[in-house]
């Protein structure tokens, strides 16, 4: 069995840029929302403040995951710490569900039982407008990071599903939910004043909470799959099979099993059949050619292992 030489990760700087942009946006927005919510008594603004505060904490958790995943391999973790990012991204999903969604729904239900009187909504609209600008900026940064790896003809949602960078797709999903939440909050406030009905605002808080619960489930599904050992996508696997098929020293390829160890770190276990009776030096040359081709065409595949049974069969 052999291991291909590792390549330097080329996504970490982009991921951290996305996280820092989200932290700056959410921190300022959360403070402004809570101040205005205190002045106006708006339940949906409280929900939005909770949402932005939770998002700020979540981005800090993603930064922690980024730093832990960058630690080099050691005796206890011979394949490195790449999956630390997926672990913390899953914690972020739980945070969005419990703190973001749960608290927003709870506060909305409490406000429905005793709705605050309607106040001048001007400052609510001002903060929501500013928040939309900041959230839009953060969302655009994550969108550009996804576009950099998006396949031609694929939608943004398909790019999210295909992405292995939990930092980028987590911020994108959070910011998408945040922008929709701003629309819901503005609609709740506007409808409440148009109909002179204080119940629209807390109802909007509940809708924002349900939106966050949905975002949390989406994040949990995406990060959970990566955490338990997701493979590379079908197109990449097909290209990998084509690469092996071009090697003349191989009779057949039984299976190519891959596992995502990090955003740009993949393990490949190849079960192949070399031509029988090949001298050991020819087998070594074939393995070297395959490793070189894999490194050139699939740089994220840092670890390549060949089935020992196939090697023994080739030498008999």
Rosetta blueprint (number, residue, H / E / L):
1 X L
2 X L
3 X L
4 X L
5 X L
6 X L
7 X L
8 X L
9 X L
10 X L
11 X L
12 X H
13 X H
14 X H
15 X H
16 X H
17 X H
18 X H
19 X H
20 X H
21 X H
22 X H
23 X H
24 X H
25 X H
26 X H
27 X H
28 X H
29 X H
30 X H
31 X H
32 X H
33 X H
34 X H
35 X H
36 X H
37 X H
38 X H
39 X H
40 X H
41 X L
42 X L
43 X H
44 X H
45 X H
46 X H
47 X H
48 X H
49 X H
50 X H
51 X H
52 X H
53 X H
54 X H
55 X H
56 X H
57 X H
58 X H
59 X H
60 X H
61 X H
62 X H
63 X H
64 X H
65 X H
66 X H
67 X H
68 X H
69 X H
70 X L
71 X L
72 X L
73 X L
74 X L
75 X L
76 X L
77 X L
78 X L
79 X L
80 X L
81 X L
82 X L
83 X L
84 X H
85 X H
86 X H
87 X H
88 X H
89 X H
90 X H
91 X H
92 X H
93 X H
94 X H
95 X H
96 X H
97 X H
98 X H
99 X H
100 X H
101 X H
102 X H
103 X H
104 X H
105 X H
106 X H
107 X H
108 X H
109 X H
110 X H
111 X H
112 X H
113 X H
114 X L
115 X L
116 X L
117 X L
118 X L
119 X L
120 X L
121 X L
122 X H
123 X H
124 X H
125 X H
126 X H
127 X H
128 X H
129 X H
130 X H
131 X H
132 X H
133 X H
134 X H
135 X H
136 X H
137 X H
138 X H
139 X H
140 X H
141 X H
142 X H
143 X H
144 X H
145 X H
146 X H
147 X H
148 X L
149 X L
150 X L
151 X L
152 X L
153 X L
154 X L
155 X L
156 X H
157 X H
158 X H
159 X H
160 X H
161 X H
162 X H
163 X L
164 X L
165 X L
166 X H
167 X H
168 X H
169 X H
170 X H
171 X H
172 X H
173 X H
174 X H
175 X H
176 X H
177 X H
178 X H
179 X H
180 X H
181 X H
182 X H
183 X H
184 X H
185 X H
186 X H
187 X H
188 X H
189 X H
190 X H
191 X H
192 X H
193 X H
194 X H
195 X L
196 X L
197 X L
198 X L
199 X H
200 X H
201 X H
202 X H
203 X H
204 X H
205 X H
206 X H
207 X H
208 X H
209 X H
210 X H
211 X H
212 X H
213 X H
214 X H
215 X H
216 X H
217 X H
218 X H
219 X H
220 X H
221 X H
222 X H
223 X H
224 X H
225 X H
226 X H
227 X H
228 X L
229 X L
230 X L
231 X L
232 X L
233 X L
234 X H
235 X H
236 X H
237 X H
238 X H
239 X H
240 X H
241 X H
242 X H
243 X H
244 X H
245 X H
246 X L
247 X L
248 X L
249 X L
250 X E
251 X E
252 X E
253 X E
254 X E
255 X E
256 X E
257 X E
258 X E
259 X E
260 X E
261 X E
262 X E
263 X L
264 X L
265 X E
266 X E
267 X E
268 X E
269 X E
270 X E
271 X E
272 X E
273 X E
274 X E
275 X L
276 X L
277 X L
278 X L
279 X L
280 X H
281 X H
282 X H
283 X H
284 X H
285 X H
286 X H
287 X H
288 X H
289 X H
290 X H
291 X H
292 X H
293 X H
294 X H
295 X H
296 X H
297 X H
298 X L
299 X L
300 X L
301 X E
302 X E
303 X E
304 X E
305 X E
306 X E
307 X L
308 X H
309 X H
310 X H
311 X H
312 X H
313 X H
314 X H
315 X L
316 X L
